[in-house]
Amino acid sequence: MSDADHRKRSQARLAAVQALYQMEASGAGVESVVLEFRTHRLGAEIDGASLREADPDFFAEIVRGAVEAQRRIDPFIARCLAQGWTLARLDATARAILRAAFYEIMKRPDIPCRAAIDEYVSIANAFFDGAEPKFINAVLDRAAREARPDEFAESA
C-alpha cells in the first residue's frame, strides 16, 4: 500500500469515528450520515481549511459494518472492559473509536490487528489528553488477542 493510500485509509478511519459519534449524538441513520460525509466532508474544504482526502469506500464500509455488527460488537467490547466498567459509562467518542476498531478486528482479517490498534490509538490521542488512549489501547489489545490469537502467538 502506498503512503497516499495509507493516509486515505487513516483519514477514512477518523471520519468513520466522527460519523459514528454523530449518529449516536443525533440519532441520524447510517445512510444519511454516510451520504453527508461523502458529499460534504471527505476531501472537502470547510471554512477555508482543506480536509485531507479519505478513502470513501473504506469509510463507508467501517461505518456501515460497525452499525450492522453493533449487536455483536457491543457485548464483545463489554467483555473486554475492566471489571466494573460498562459501555454506557464510556465517553461517546471512546465508544465510536472502539466500535470502528472492533469492526476491523472482527471483520477485516486482511488488516493486521496491531496496525488497526495503532491507527485507532492515534485517533484516540487526537481526541483525548488523559488516560483514554491507554485505556482504548488496552481494550483493543485484549479484544484482538481474543478475536485473532494466532496473530499474537509468536509474541506470547
N, C-alpha and C positions, 0 to 999 in steps of 0.2 A: 504494500500500500504506500503510495506517495505521501510526502509531507502534507501536500494540499488536501488529499483525501482524508488524511488523519485529522487535520484541522476542521474539515467539514463535518466529520463524524463527532468530534468534540463539541462543536457548536450545536449539532443536532441533539446531543445528549443534554446540553444546557437548556436548549429551547424546550425539549421534552419535559424536563423538570419544571420549567416555568409553566408549561401548558397544563401539566398535572396539578400543579398548585392552583392555577387559575380555575380549573374545573372544580376542584374541591371548594374553593372560596366562593365561586359564583353559582355553582350548580349547573353550569353550562354542559351541554352534551359533547361527546368526544368529536363527532364530525364537524360541529360548528367551530370548535376550538382548533382542530387541525386545519380547517379551511382558513380561519382567521390568521393563524401563524403562517401558513403557506402563502397567503395573499398579501399580508401586510407586514410581517416581521422578519421572515427568513431572508437574509440578504438585502434587506431594505435599508433605506435611510430614514431615520426618525429624528426630528428636531436638529437637523444638520449633522448628526452623527451617523456614520455608516456602520451598520451591523455586519459583522463578518458573515460570509456565505456559509450556510449549513446544508447538509445533505437532506433534502426534503423527504425523500423516501425513507431514509433511516429514521428521521424524526417521527414521521407518521407511524412507522412500524412500532417504535418504542411506545408512543402514546396509546395507540390502539391496542397493542399487545398487553401493556400494563393494565389497561382498563378491562380488557376481555379476561385476563387471568387474575384479576384482583381477588376473586373469591378463593383462589389457591395461594396467591402471593401473601395476602394479609395474615392468614394463620401461620404461614411459614416464617414471616417476619416476627410475629408474636413469639414463636418458639425460640427464635434466636436472640430475643431481648433478655437482658439481665432479669433475674427474679425480682418481682415487684413492679416491673415496668409493663405498660400496656401500649398498644399502638395509639390509642386515644391520648395518652399522656405526651406523646411526641409533638414537636412543632410541626405544623403543616408542611413546611419546606423540607424538613427531615423525612417526613412520610413520603413526599413526592420523590426525593432522591432515592430512598430505599426501594420504593415500588419500581422505579425505572431500572435501577440496578438489578433488582431481583428478577425482573423480566429478562434482562440479558443473561444473567446467570442460569436461569431455568430454561430459556428457550433459544439461546444462541450459543451452542457448543463450539461454533467456529471462532468465537471471540474468547480468548483465554481469560479465566476468572481474574487473574492478577491484573490484566490490562483494564478490564471493566472496573474493578475495585479502584485502581489508581485514578481512572477518569472521574468516577463519582466522588471520591475523596477530594479531588481537585475542585469539583463543583461545590462540595460542602465548604471547602476553605474560602470560596468566593462569597458564600452567604453568611458564614459564621466566624466569629473571632475566638470563641471559647472552646470548650471541650467537645462540642458536637462533631467536628471532623474525626476525632479519635474514636468517639462513640460509634459513628457511622462505619468507620474502618473496621472496628471490632465486630459489629453486627454482620457486615458483609463478608468478612473473613470466615466467621462461623458458618454463615449460610453457604458460602462457596465450598467449604470443606465438607459440609453435609450433602450438598447437591452434586458435587463433582469430586469425590475423594481421590480419584485417580490422578487429578492434576496436582495433588499435594502429597502423594505417596512418597515421592523421592525426597521431599524435604522434611519428612516426619522423623 
